[in-house]
Amino acid sequence: MSLLLRQEKAVPLTRLVLWLALLAWVPSAIAQNNVGELLDAGAKKLSPEEFRQDVVQRTMVGTMPSGARVELMYAASGVVQGRSYQTIQPGTGTTVLPGVAAIASLDGAWTVDERGRICTSMVIERTILPFRCQYWFKLRDAYFIADSEDRGAKVLQRTLKE
């Protein structure tokens, strides 16, 4: 009788393990690390006009190379505004409690260069970020930015804030 009970419990456990494996696999199938993976998955590079239609005047969220989360809007006037959220790690010597998000304002400007890249200059609080020109790509409902069109170029994801 105990063997029968073990077998009945094993079936749901097996299904649970399969579901967990499936859930763990789904995000990695969607996540794209570089331009080559994006293009292979069917992504399309945005033209400046598509950028204006799809992104301008809409709030975008994503992460910076530092790991900080950003929420920003590219305005039709050429202004960029938003916020950066950085979770403080223990032992960093800050006056903010570890695990608490430090919020910083983000201001700047954007233009389109002769190669169709979106170029931004931004300041987070009093820190001037380097001027950057990037290509924008779209894959389904997600947007990605890259410093180069080279297949190996790293990408950062941006999504529309709901």
N, C-alpha and C positions, 0 to 999 in steps of 0.2 A: 504494500500500500504506500509506503514512503517513497518508493521508486516512482510510482504513478504520480504522486504529488510533485516530485521534483521535475518530472517531464512536463507537467502542466505549467509549472512556473518558468521553465526554460523557454517555452515558446514565446511568451510575452517579453521576456528579457532579450531574446534574440531580435525580436521586432524593434524593441527599444534601441538596441545597439545599432541596428540598420538605420533607423530614423536619425539617430544622433550623427552617424557617419554621413548621411545624406545632408543634414543641416550644416555640418562642418565643411563639406565639400562645396556647397552652393556659393558662399561668399568668395572662395578662392577662384571659382569659375568666373565670377563677375569682376573681381579685382584685376586691374591691369597695371603692370609695373613700368612698362616702357612703350614707346611709340610703336614698335614692331608688334607687340601683343595687341595694342589697340587696333591697329590697321588689320591685323589678322582676324580680329573679332568683328570687323565690319565698321569700325569708326570712320568718320568723315572729318576732314579738316574744315574748320569754319572759315568762310570768307569774311572780310570786314563787314559786309552787308548782313550776313547771317549772324555775326556777333551782335550787331546793332539790334537786329530783330529778336534774337533769342535771349540775350544777356542784359543789354542796357536797360536800365530802370527796373531791374529785378534784383532781389537780394539773393546772393550766392553764399553758400557755406562750404567750408573745406578746411584743410590743414596747410600750414606753412612747412617749409623744410625743417624748421626747428621743432615741429610737433605741435605748435600752438594752433588752436582752432581760430578761424577767422570767419567773420560775417561781413560781407561788403557789397556795396552797390556801385556800379559804373553808371554815372548819370549821363544823360544826353549832352549836357554842357561840357563834358570832358573831365568832370570831377569824380574822384573815387572817395567814398566815405564808408566807415564801418568800425568794427571793434575786433580786438584780438583777445582771446581767452587762453591763458596759460595756467595749467594746474601746477602749483608749487610742489616740488619734491622735497622730502625731508632732508635736512642737512645742507641746504643751499645758502644759508646765511641771510635769508630775507626776513623782513619783519612781518610778512604775511604768514599765517599759520599753514603748515604743510597740508596738502590735500585741498586747499581752498583755491578757487580760480581767481587769478589776478586779471582784471579787465583793463585794457588800454584802448584809447581811441586811435583810429587810423584815418589819416587824411592824405589826399594826393591828387594826381591828375593822370589821365590816360589819353593816348593818341594812337593812330595807326601809322606804321612806317611804310616805306616803299615796297617792302616784301610782303605786306599784308599781316604783319605781326601786331599784336596789341602790346603797346609799350606803356609802362607805368612807372611813375616816381611816387613813392609813398613815405610817409613819416608816421611811425608808431610812437605816440607820446612825443618825446624829444629826440628819438632815434631816427636818423635818415637811412632808409633802406637803399641799397644800390638800384640804379635805374635798370629796368629789365624789359626786354622785348621777348614775347612768348607767342607760340602758336597755340590756338585753341582747337580742340577736337570734340566731337560729340559721338557718344555711343549710347544708343537708346535714350534714356532720360538723364544721363550723366554727362558732365563736361570734364575735360581734362586739359591741363596746360603743360607745355613742355618748352624748354629753352631752344630746342632744335627739332628739325624734321627727321634727323637721323633715327633709324630704327632702335638703336640702343639708348636713346635719350630717355631719362627718367621722367615720369609724369606725376602730377598731383591732381587729385580728383576735386571737382567742384559740383555741387548740386544746388538746384533752386530750393530756396527756403519755402516751405509750405505755409 
